[in-house]
Amino acid sequence: MNASRKKVILFLSVLVPLVVAMLFGVRIETEIDFGFLPRIYAAINFTTFILLIIALVLIKKGNRIWHERLIKIAVGLTTLFLLLYITYHSTTDSTHFGGEGFIKYVYFFILITHIMLSVLVIPLVLFSLGWAMDKDFVQHKRIARIALPIWMYVAITGVVVYLLISPYYT
């Protein structure tokens, strides 16, 4: 992989989490109620999770073309998720989890691991894609074995976080 692509991947891997973190402190006033977005981006996360499973099955069967197509769709959906997530959280007050007892610890464990791994998965997925684009399938496979399960975890835990917090949305 060439040096310029590596620089872009590293730049995006730092920029995206920083922008998301900074936008949590920004409140954009709007007449539009974006309260419908969490269920949409939960559906996007679920769809991404399913596509990743199918892409994994397809590549194990040797179907590189459909594997590549589904991964590209999953990247697009993840990007759409991120844009909707930023839109929601920059226009809407945060919802606080109202559960108590054991479920509260479960929720926060899932949420914290989801957030930490969502930051980590960015460079993993981008490097994996970069090596695939360069047709360096040895490097691609090496990093994809790490990236794919983390990406799947992030996608499905996004759905779980939504399901756990959705009763507390106003």
C-alpha positions in Angstrom: 0.0 0.0 0.0 1.4 3.4 -0.9 2.3 6.0 1.7 -0.3 8.5 0.6 -3.1 5.9 1.1 -1.7 5.1 4.5 -1.7 8.7 5.5 -5.3 9.2 4.4 -6.4 6.1 6.4 -4.5 7.4 9.5 -5.9 10.9 9.0 -9.5 9.6 8.8 -8.9 7.2 11.7 -8.1 10.2 13.9 -10.4 12.8 12.3 -13.7 10.8 12.5 -13.6 10.1 16.2 -12.5 13.6 17.0 -15.3 15.2 14.9 -17.9 12.9 16.5 -16.5 13.7 20.0 -16.5 17.5 19.3 -20.0 17.5 17.9 -21.3 16.1 21.1 -20.6 19.5 22.6 -22.4 21.3 19.7 -26.2 21.8 19.7 -27.7 22.9 16.4 -31.1 24.4 16.8 -33.6 23.2 14.2 -37.3 23.0 13.7 -37.0 19.5 12.5 -37.5 16.7 15.1 -34.8 14.1 14.4 -36.2 11.8 17.1 -36.9 9.2 14.4 -33.2 8.7 13.5 -32.2 6.2 16.2 -34.5 3.5 15.0 -33.3 4.1 11.4 -29.6 3.9 12.3 -30.3 0.8 14.5 -31.8 -0.8 11.3 -28.8 0.3 9.4 -26.5 -1.4 12.0 -28.6 -4.6 11.8 -28.5 -4.6 8.0 -24.7 -4.0 8.1 -24.3 -6.9 10.6 -26.3 -9.2 8.2 -24.3 -8.1 5.2 -21.1 -8.8 7.0 -22.2 -12.3 7.8 -23.2 -13.0 4.2 -20.0 -11.4 2.9 -18.0 -13.8 5.2 -19.9 -16.8 4.0 -19.4 -15.8 0.4 -15.7 -15.3 0.7 -15.3 -18.7 2.4 -17.1 -20.1 -0.6 -14.7 -18.3 -3.0 -17.2 -15.7 -4.2 -14.9 -12.7 -4.2 -17.1 -10.5 -6.4 -20.2 -10.7 -4.2 -18.0 -10.5 -1.1 -16.5 -7.2 -2.4 -19.9 -5.8 -3.3 -21.4 -6.6 0.1 -18.5 -5.1 1.9 -18.7 -1.9 -0.1 -22.4 -1.7 0.7 -21.6 -2.3 4.4 -19.0 0.5 4.2 -21.6 2.8 2.6 -24.2 1.9 5.3 -21.7 2.5 8.1 -20.9 5.9 6.6 -24.7 6.7 6.4 -25.1 5.5 10.0 -22.3 7.9 11.0 -23.9 10.9 9.2 -27.3 10.1 10.8 -25.7 9.6 14.2 -24.0 12.9 14.0 -27.2 14.6 12.8 -29.2 13.2 15.7 -26.7 13.9 18.5 -25.9 17.4 17.3 -29.7 18.4 17.1 -31.2 16.4 20.0 -30.5 16.2 23.7 -28.9 12.9 24.8 -31.2 10.2 26.3 -30.1 8.8 29.6 -30.5 5.1 30.3 -33.1 4.7 33.0 -32.6 1.0 33.9 -31.4 0.0 37.3 -29.5 -2.8 38.9 -27.8 -5.5 36.8 -29.2 -4.3 33.5 -27.6 -0.9 34.0 -24.1 -2.6 34.3 -24.9 -4.7 31.2 -26.0 -1.6 29.3 -22.9 0.4 30.1 -20.5 -2.5 29.5 -22.0 -3.0 26.0 -22.1 0.8 25.4 -18.5 1.4 26.4 -17.1 -1.6 24.5 -19.2 -0.5 21.5 -17.8 3.0 21.6 -14.1 1.9 22.1 -14.3 -0.7 19.4 -16.1 1.6 17.0 -13.0 3.9 17.1 -10.6 0.9 16.7 -12.4 -0.6 13.8 -12.0 2.5 11.6 -8.3 2.0 10.7 -8.8 -1.8 10.7 -11.5 -1.7 8.0 -9.8 1.0 6.0 -6.5 -0.8 5.9 -8.2 -4.0 5.0 -10.0 -2.3 2.2 -6.8 -0.6 1.0 -5.0 -3.9 0.8 -7.9 -5.5 -1.0 -7.9 -2.5 -3.5 -4.2 -3.1 -4.0 -4.9 -6.8 -4.6 -2.6 -7.7 -1.6 -4.9 -10.4 -0.4 -2.4 -11.8 2.1 -2.3 -8.5 4.0 -6.1 -8.0 3.4 -6.9 -11.4 4.9 -4.5 -10.9 7.8 -6.2 -7.7 8.9 -9.7 -8.7 7.9 -9.6 -11.6 10.4 -9.3 -8.9 13.1 -11.4 -6.2 11.5 -14.5 -8.2 10.5 -15.4 -9.6 14.0 -14.9 -6.2 15.6 -17.0 -4.6 12.9 -19.7 -7.2 13.4 -19.6 -6.6 17.2 -19.9 -2.8 16.7 -22.8 -3.2 14.3 -24.8 -5.7 16.5 -24.1 -3.9 19.8 -25.3 -0.7 18.2 -28.7 -2.5 17.8 -28.5 -3.8 21.4 -27.8 -0.4 22.8 -30.7 1.0 20.8 -33.1 -1.7 22.1 -32.0 -1.2 25.7 -32.2 2.6 25.6 -35.3 3.0 23.3 -37.8 2.9 26.2 -36.3 6.0 27.6 -36.5 8.2 24.5 -38.9 11.1 24.9 
